[in-house]
Amino acid sequence: MTLRPATQTTLEAAGLFRKARCVVVLTGAGISTRSGIPDFRSEGSGLWSRDEPMEIASLNTFRTAPEKFFNWFRPLASQIFQAQPNPAHVALAEFERAGYQQTIVTQNIDGLHQKAGSRHVVEMHGTLHTLSCTQCYRQSPAEDFLQPFIQNGTIPLCTNCNAILKPDVILFGEQLPQSAWQAAQRATRQCDLMLVAGSSLEVLPVAGLPLQALDHGAHLIVINNTDTYINTRADIVITDNVATIIPEIMRRAIHG
Ligand SMILES: [Zn+2]
C-alpha cells in the first residue's frame, strides 16, 4: 500500500468494480452515521455513554427486565425509523440496478440498504422491521407496534397470546441467525471482489469474512475512517468517509 492521490485510488477502485463478476459489500455502523444513526455497539457513541449496552441490549435484560430494555431502545428505534438512506446506500443500490451481481452483508439493523433500493441484503444482526413473540413465536410487522411504542412507550404485546414481543434484532448473548450466516458465507465464497465499508471489523464472526474472500482469490477494498486488521492485505485502502467516497467510486464504475 503506497499513498496516492485520492482520485487515483478511487479510479483504481472503480476499475475493480467494473471488472467484478460478483461483489460482496460488507457494511457496518460507519455507513449509517451520515444518516444520523448511532453505533450502539461502539464505545463513544451517545448510547454507550448513557447506559451500558452490553448489559441493557442483552437477551438477559430483555428476559428479566423488559421495561428497562424498551426504555433504552426507544430513542434508538425512533432515530432508525426517521432515518433516510445517505449517498453511500443510494450509490450501492444504483450499482446493483446497473446490472452487477452484488450482495450486501450488513451488521446494521436500520434497513437503510433496502430503503435505498438494494435487493440482495443479508442482515447479520437482524432487523427492526419485524417483532417476534417470546412465547408463541408468531412474527409481526413492526409498523403496527412501533409508532405507539416510539410515541408513548407502549410495550409491544402479541395479539395472539399477549406475551411481550421482541424486536428481531440480535442482542448481546444471542446467536447470529444461522440462515444469514450461511448466506453471507455462500456469497463470500462466490465473490471476486469484496468491499468493506464503514466497519472496523471488530465483531466476529462477520469480521472473518474478508479473510475468507482473500483465501478464495478475491480482491479486497477497505473504506473506513479508522484502520482495520485486514488493511495490510487489502488491494486498496481508503481512510475516509464512506458517504463521500462510495458515490464517487460507483459513478466511475457505472459510467466509466
Ligand atoms: Zn404470542
Boltz pocket constraint, residues with backbone or C-beta under 6 A from the ligand:
constraints:
  - pocket:
      binder: B
      contacts: [[A, 133], [A, 134], [A, 135], [A, 136], [A, 137], [A, 138], [A, 158], [A, 159], [A, 160], [A, 161], [A, 162], [A, 163]]
      max_distance: 6.0
